């Protein structure tokens, strides 16, 4: 696995605090203005977030986190104590305290107490992100085959990025020619050629999931049979260096070995996330969260499943209502549970949605200072490979019906660019792969808070995007992978041009 966060690891070894320190109060920058509603709504639309109204503390925590993202995850900005935050977000201090606990549980902020009380930004720990990914897959009952498919498409996307990079300069090509690809490490070879930290992060997430598979040794980490390995690895190397995307995809797909484990599901996540960075008063709540998440079998965490009422849960965990409600807020912030008031009701499970975890991935990108340019490259390559897979997969249910519905929506709402993200979500959902949806949503949304509102899309851009979506819908309905890839590439080119005009990258 490639190391994404050496600085954090070194700080941990030295016993340092990963939270940002502000020793000089004079150097602290003033608070920026609050984000406009249209900017936060655009970010929410791109994440595919729920339109259900959020409770006060959840909404406040989300607004604070989005402000961090819009500010570029600043290391020298003072966000204020509880009283200042209460004034800024028009909330009571009790609600602000609850919002801060949610942010601390997500690993994105920490309240410094004392005379200079101050909310400071922290980087979400990688281990916490990997734990969250495993829990997300476990609750959804993601199958081993779906994980393998996601990894194969990520490999194809990494190869596409690498080929594009090699075409832009002799130095990158010289480096590629010097790197040797071997049987055990061909994926790392592709990622090094791509030299893109965002797709490396996604690849590492999938790598971590292999530990939770029942038949992990059946997958693409398994070395190729000896008689075939040299020839196939050389074919991969030549295809990448020649810039042949189709031949590269054929090689990568050929490496994916899917066994009889295809119909199995991930094991339940049986460990408690690493909460060592969190305040002591939050640890009990997070232990309750971990226990509740493990209380149902994988795949049984569905909308409306009753978990328990508040009184019974307090007795079960021997805690007061305050500690239990902290745990409930963390579950609600992760969009995996909902409290329903009234007699006979209580805490209900919700089918996990990708928006909350996608938002946390965006926080990781910002905290790691990953360029928006890199993330858009990843979205472009991954989306092209995803629609290619949807259009070409053998035995897939016909996409004609959903494509027809998408066409009808486009005909009715051509001038509403906000609907484009929803239509795109419907198209990506045809892959039937929760991991791909998660990666695509987070990569797509990351650029939005950097400049949405600076330069609204022109009528020409909106018309061009609508036409590309129409062409993509037709290509998916007719199972034409080449036409699907071309339509998605044209759409990404329009978006890239707009992002450059808006000076987002």
C-alpha positions, 0 to 999 in steps of 0.5 A: 500500500502506498503511504498517503500521510507520512507527516501524520505518522511521524507526528504520532511516533514523536507523540505530537498532537495531530490537531493544529496548534496556535501558539501565537494569537496575533497570527490567527486570521479572522473568520471568513463570511458564512457560505452562501446557501446556493454554494452549500446546496450545490455541494449537497446536490453533488453528494446526493445528500438526503433532502430530509430536514436535519436536526439543529446540531446535525445541520450546524455540524455540517455547516461548520465542516463545509466552512472548513472545506471552503476555506481549504482546511486552514491551519491558521484560522481561529473559528472561535469558542462556543459563544462565538460559534453560537452567534455565528450559526444562530444557535444555542451554546448547548446545540453548539456543544452537541455539534462539536461532539459530532465533529470530534467523532468524525475526526474533523475538529477539536475544541481547545478548552481553557482561557483561549477556548477555540475550535481548531481543525483536525485531519480525519485519521486514515485508520478512522476512514478505513474503519468507516469504509469497512463498516459502510460495506458491512452494513450494506452487505457489499459482496466480495464480487462488488469489491473486486469489480470496484478494484478492477475499475479503479485499476483501469482508471489509474491506467487511464490517468497514467497514460494521459500523464505519459503523453504530456511530457518526456520526463514522466515517460522516462520514469515509466520506462525505468520502473519495472513491473513484476507479478506481485506489484503491478498495481503499485506500478500503475499507481506510481505511473498515475502519480495521483494521490486521490486515486491512490487513496481509493485504491488503499481503501479497497485494499483495506477491505480485503482483510474483511473478505471471507475468501481474500486469497481468491482475488487479484492479489493472487499471483498469476500462473507462472507460465503466463505471468511474464507475457501478460505483465509485458503486455500490460507494460507495452499497452500503457507505454503505447497509450492504448487504453483498450489494450490496457483495460483488457490486461487489467480485467484479465488479472481479476480472478473472481472465485466462488466467493462472488455471492458471499458478503463481507464479514461484520466489522467486529472491532472498535474504531481507533478513538485515541484522538478523541476527547475522553467524554466522547469515547463511551458514546463511540463505544455504544455506536460501535456496539449498535453497528454490530448488533445486526447481521451484515446486510440487515441494516435497512430502513425501519429496522427497530434498534431500541427506544431511548430508555431501554438503550440507557439500561442496556449500556448503563449510561445516562440520556446525555451519553446515549444521545451523543451516540445517537447523534453520531449515528444520525450524522453518519446517516445510518439511523434516525430517531422517531418520536412517539410511543412504540418508536425509538431509534430506527436503522436507515439504509446507509447512504453514501453522502455522509462518508463521501463528505468525510472523504472530501475532508480528507482530501482537503486536510491532505492538501490534495489538488482539486485538479488531481481529484477531477482527473480521478473523477473523469477517469473513474466515471469513464471506466464506470460507464464503459463497464455499465454498457459492456457488462455481459448479462446485465439487465437492460438499461433501456428503461432507466435511460428512457426515464432519464431522457424524459427528465432531461426533456422536461428540465433542460435549463436546470443544471441542478438536476444534472447531478441527480440524473448522473447519479441514476446513470452511475447507479446502473453499475449496482456497486455501492463502492463506485458510487461512493468514490464517484460522489466524493470526487465529483463534489470535492471541487464544488466548494472551491468556486461554485457561485464564482462563475455560474455555468453559461446557457451553452454549457448547460445545453452541452451537458444536457446533450452529453447526458442524452447521448450517454443515456442512449449509449447505456441503453444500447450497450455501446461502451465506446459511445458511452465512454465518448459521451462521458469524456465530452461531458467531463471536458465541458466541466473541466473548461468551466472549472478552469474559467472559475479558477478552481484549478 
